[in-house]
Amino acid sequence: MSAVKERILGAITVMTEADAAVVWNFIMNQLSNHSWDNIEEIEPDEWDRQMLDDIKKDPDCREFLSSEETMKQLGL
């Protein structure tokens, strides 16, 4: 995944539901000529398979923070 996509995912993770709705509306309005059906599917590479395996085995991968706690930790 590119750095830009990772930053977008990180930003969405800490957004409020209202902010996420604004982003979703932007996507639907500005990028509506794109179809979700046109997204290329690729097989996971070794890195992806290792991450998926780690998620299954590592209990820390199931620990999540609320958006409020995340914002607090980030000083936002």
Rosetta blueprint (number, residue, H / E / L):
1 M L
2 S L
3 A H
4 V H
5 K H
6 E H
7 R H
8 I H
9 L H
10 G H
11 A H
12 I H
13 T H
14 V H
15 M L
16 T L
17 E H
18 A H
19 D H
20 A H
21 A H
22 V H
23 V H
24 W H
25 N H
26 F H
27 I H
28 M H
29 N H
30 Q H
31 L L
32 S L
33 N L
34 H L
35 S L
36 W H
37 D H
38 N H
39 I L
40 E L
41 E L
42 I L
43 E L
44 P L
45 D L
46 E H
47 W H
48 D H
49 R H
50 Q H
51 M H
52 L H
53 D H
54 D H
55 I H
56 K H
57 K H
58 D L
59 P H
60 D H
61 C H
62 R H
63 E L
64 F L
65 L L
66 S L
67 S H
68 E H
69 E H
70 T H
71 M H
72 K H
73 Q H
74 L H
75 G L
76 L L
